[in-house]
Amino acid sequence: MRHIIIFSLVFSILLFNVFSAYAQQPQLASFHEVAQVLVDQQFQNQTTAFIGLESTSPLEMRVPAGLDQKIRNTANVTSVTITNAQTCVEGVPKYDSCIMVTINDQSLIQSYNITKIQTQSKVIGDSLIGDINSAFHLNSEFNNVYINPKGEYSNALGTSGAVSGNRTISIVYTMSSSKSDYLFDGFASMLLPTQIKDAGGFLDAAKKMSTNSNSSVTFAIIPRTDVSIYQLQVSERFPIKNTITTISPLDLFGVDNLNRSSYFNSGFFPLNSILQVTLLSNQPQAITGHGGNLVPTQVKNGQKLPSDLTKAGWLFDPSSGNQITAVYLFGTTFSASKNDLTLTIGNGTTGIENPVNSTTPTPINGGPPPIKPTNTDYSPYVLIGIVAAAGVAIYIFLRKR
């Protein structure tokens, strides 16, 4: 995920430099749709597929304002997570759903007083759980306080720790579990306005994925100073049994094409729909083949960067090694096929490189855009970086125990 944040910083620069001479500049909306595949041969020996919808706008994810403000005003809270993932933390019955209030209070942890940690943490969780239950029509009850002791997985992926931090504390509440399709439909109906629900895109793929019996649904609120990040995600895990030679994300998602939301039809929003594939391996691996095209790049300050956001295709950073990151950008297109999104993997230390050139983007004409971020507390590249890492961060939080 470290690489995505680097890309995101560059993207924000490109928004104002490469395209500034054109009538229709690339825009960044507060709503994002993100599809991710994490091939983990290093820690869990499984592949996890995610599809997530994310926003910082309370108009696009309608969390009650009072609850959101209360979470942001509660000291040390880094996230509130609702999930039906099996055994969300140790000691929770397999088929219970969880609400987890996560806090980061290093002075409390470093007291090494278990009774104090449990008692003071529970006070924080209890101050929020009534409002959370009421807002989402839930009936969870206190289960336990869990200390997240390790951070090596988060460190390996470069995630921020907002959801999956080292030495954070989770106050866990449980309730009877719901099927993923029921839970996803409930969250979508409650949170998403008609303009997004009727716009299809990654939402349709997530909805289909939620019907699988092994899928899980997670909704997270990550508070910031003046805004919160809202994330609704469907995920499914697949055990790795044989040597992986091909990664086909759409086979994991269960769809033939990955379409962008028509919510973005009114303008040019090249960074609001992203597919990312991450490979963690104990042995050096390399991307030896790919469907679709490669995004053209340019060298800027010693970094190879996208030179034309209107072009659809893959961007690799790196394309070989023990950790591989591949990002698919849609450019001006609104759909990608199974063939476009397939990657071939082999052993080795040399992978496919993106071409280095300079191209002139084509002006794009469009109408009024969706909601664009207006708060000054965060910047576009930070938002994109969080979005790109969000699915994996939730995965770590739920599975690395």
N, C-alpha and C positions, 0 to 999 in steps of 0.2 A: 504493500500500500504506500510505502515511502515514495515509490516511483510515481504513483498517481498524483500525489501531492505536488511533486516537482512539475509534472506535466500541467497540473492545474494552474500553478503560478505562471507558467509560460503562456497558457491559454488566455489568462486574464490580460497579459501584456499584449498578446496578439489581437485581442479585441479592440485595442486602441491604436495599435501601430500598423499591422499588416493590412487591416481592412478600413482604416479611417477615411480613405479617399472615396469610399463607395457609398451610394445613397442608402442602401439597406445594410447596416452593420450587423454582425453577429450579436445576439442578445442572450442574456442569461436570465431565465425565469426562476422563481423560488420553488417551483414544483419540478421534481426530478423523477425519472424512472430508470432504475438500475437493475441489470441482470448480471449475475456473477456465478462463476464456477470455481470452486477451490478444490484442486486435486492434491490431496494431502497424503503423500507417501512417507512423511517424516515423523508425524506425531500420531495420527489416528488411523492411518491406512484406510482412508475412505475419501470418496468424492462427495462434496456437498454443492447442491445447486440452489441458488437464491434468486428470487425476483422481488424487488422492493420498490415501493412508492414513498417518496420523501418530500417534505416541504418545511419551510419556516413560516409559512403564512397561515394564520388561523382561519382564513377564508378558504383555504385549500385542504386543510385538515382541521376539522372543527372541534378541537378540544375545548371544553368550557373554559372561558377566560379566567374564572376564579380559581379553578384547579391549576391551570398553567402558572398563574402568578404565585400561587401558594407553593408550588414545587420550586419555582425559581427563587423564592424568598426564603426557602428552608436551607440553612447553612449546610454545606458539604455534600448536598445531594448531587450526584453526577448523572443519574438516570432512573427512570421508572419503566419497568418492563413487564408486559403481560404476555404470557406464552402458554401454549398447550404442548410444548416439547416435552417428551417423556423424560422423567427424572431430571428436572431442571437443575437441581442441586442434590448433593448426597443426602440421603435420609428422607427425601420426598417420595411418596408412593408413585409407582410407575405411571399410573393413569390419572394422576391429579394434574390440574393446571396450576400455574404459579403467577403471582404478582411479586416482583422483586423491586424493592427500593434500595438502590445502591448508593453508598456514601464513601467519600474519601476523607478520612480523618486520621492522618498519620500520628498525631499526638495520642489519640485514643488507642490506636493499634500498638504503638510503642510503649504503652503502659504495661503491656503483657499481662493485664489483669482480665481474665476471661469473663468473670462475672460483671466487671465494670463495662467491658466492651458490649456484652450482650444487653445489659440493662439500659445503657445510654443509647445504644443503637435502636433498640426496640421503641424507645420514647419517640425517636424521630420517625420511624416507620408508622407507629400508631397515630401520629399527628396528621398523616396523609391518607391512611388506608380507607378511612370512612368516606372521604371525598372521592377517592378513586373508585371504590365500590359503587357509590351513588352515580358517578358520571357515566360508568360503563355498565350499569345494571348487573353488578356482580355481588357475590356473597362470600368473599374469601375470608379466611380466618388465619391468625398467626400460626406459623409452623416452627420456624427456627431462625437463628442468626448465623450466617455463614461467612467466614473470612476467606477471601480469595488469596491464597498464599503465593501463587507463582505467576510470573509474567513472561516466561521464555517464549511462549507461543505468540503473545502480543508483540514482543520484541522482534521476533523473526519476521512478522508481517508488517511491522512499523505502524500498527494502529495506535490511536491516540490514548486509549485507556478510558475514554468517557463511559463506555459500556463494559469494557473488559480490562480493568486496571489491575496492576500488581498491588497486592496488599490493600484491596478495597474490602468493604463490608457490605453484604447483602442481607437485608431484612426480608425474609421470605414468608409469604402468605399463600395459602393453597385453597383450592375449591375443586369441585367435581369437574372433570375434563369435558370439553366439547369437541366434536369432530371439526376438522380443519375447515371444511367447506362452510359449515354453519358459522364458525367463528369468523372466518374471513368475510363472509357476506354480511355478518352483523357489524363488523368494524367498518366495512366499506359503506354500508348504508348510513351508519352513524356519523362517519367522519368526512366522507367525500361529497362535494357538491355535484349537482347534476352535470355540470359542464365537464367534469372529470370522469364521472361514472359512465357517461354516455360516449366518451371519446375513445374507448377501446385502448389499443396499444399494449404496453406491458401488463396493464391491469387485466386484460383478457387472458394472457398467458398465466398470470398469477392465479386467477380464478380457476382455470383448468387444472393447474398444478395442485390446488387445494383439495381437489376431489380425490387425489391419490391417498390411499389408506396410510401410507408411511410419511406423509407430509406433515409439517407443523407450521403454525402461524404465530408470529410475534409482532406486537406493537410496542414501540419504545418512544418515550419522551426524554430528550436530552436537553436539559436547561442550559441556557447561556445568560449573559447579563440582562439583555433586553429582549431576546427572542428565545424560542425553543426549537429544536429540530425534532420533527415528528417522522417516524418511520414505521410503515406497515409492510411486513415481509412474509413471504411464503418460502419455505425451504424443504429440501428432501435430501437424505443421505443415502449413498450407495457404497457398499463395501468394495474395496479393491481386491480382486481375487487373482487377476492375471496381469502380465506386463501390459502397460498402457502404450499403445502405438497411435491411437487416434482419440481426439477429444471432440465430441460433437455436442455442443451445448444444447441445441434444440431437441436432441433425443432425450436429454436429461430433463428439459422443461416439458417435453411431451407435446410440442407444437411443430408444424412444418415450416412456419415463417414467424419471424419476430418483427412485429409491426410497431411503429412509433404511435404515440397518442395523437389523435387529431386535435388535441388541445393546443398543439404547437403549429397548427396549419397557418396561423395568422402572421408568421414571421420566420426569421431564421434563428433557430435555437440549437446550434450544433452540439452543445455540451449538456443538454438536458435529457438525452437518451444515450446511455452508454452500456456496452457489454464488456465485461472484464473476465479474463481467465487467468488464474494464478496457479502455478505448479510448484509445490514444495517436494524436494526429492533428496534422498541421502546420497545419490550419485549424480554427477553432472549429466544433464539432459539438454536437448536442443530442439527447437522448432525446425523441422526439416521440410515442411510443406504447409500450405494454407489454401483455403478457398478464398474467393473474392480478391480484392486488390490490396496493395500496400499504400498507406498514406504517405504522400511525399513529405520529405523533411528538409530542414535547413539547419546549418550549424550556427548557433548563436551563443557567444560567450563560452565556447567549448562544448556546448550541449547540442545534441541532435534533437530538433524540435519539429512539430508539425508546421509545414509552410502554407497549407491551404486547407482550411476547415470546411470548404465546400466539397471536398473529395471524400468518398466513402471508402473505408478499408481498415486494415489492421495497423496497429502501431505496437512495436515490441520494445521493451526496456526492462531487462535484457531479453534476448531470444535464446540464451543458453545459460547453463549453470545449475546450481542447486535450487535457485528460486527464479522462475520465469514469470514475467508479467506480459500479458497480451491484452490490448484494448482495441475494441472495434468501435469506430466512429461512423455514424450514418451520413455525415455530410449533408447534402440537400435531399437525400433519399428518405423514404419513409418506411422501407421494409428491407429485411435481409432474409435470404433463404438458408436452408440447412447447409447447402454447399458453400455459401458465402462464409459461414461461421464455423467451418470445420478446420481443425488444426491437426497436423501430423507430428508425432513426437518420436525422437530417436535418441540413442546414447551419443554423447559427444560434448564438445566445448565450443563448437562453432555453429551458430544458427543463422537464420535468414536475416538480412539487414534491410531496413527501410531505405528506399532511394533518396539521395540527397540532391535536391534541386529547388529552384524557385519558380513558382507558378503564380499566375495572376488570377485571383478569384473572380467568379462571375457575379455581378450584382444580383441581388435577390429582391424581389418585390413582395411585399406582404402588408397585411392590415395591422390593426392594433394587436400588440402582443399580450400573452398572459401576464399574470402578476409578476413584476420584477422586484428583486430585493431592494428595499429602500432604507433599511436600518443601517446606521453607521457603525454598529458594534461588530460587524463581521464583513469580510470582503469576499468577492466571488471565488477566488482561488481557495480560500479556507473552506467555504461551503462545498465546493466540488470535492475537495480532499476528504471532507467528512463523509459526503455521500458515497464516494468510491470505496471508502473503508467500512462503511456502516454495516453491511451484511456480514462481512467476516468478523467484525467486532462482536456482533450479537452471537454469531456462531461460537466464538471463543468463550464468551460469557456462559453460554448454555452447555457447552460440551467439554471444555477443558477443566475438569474438576480434579 
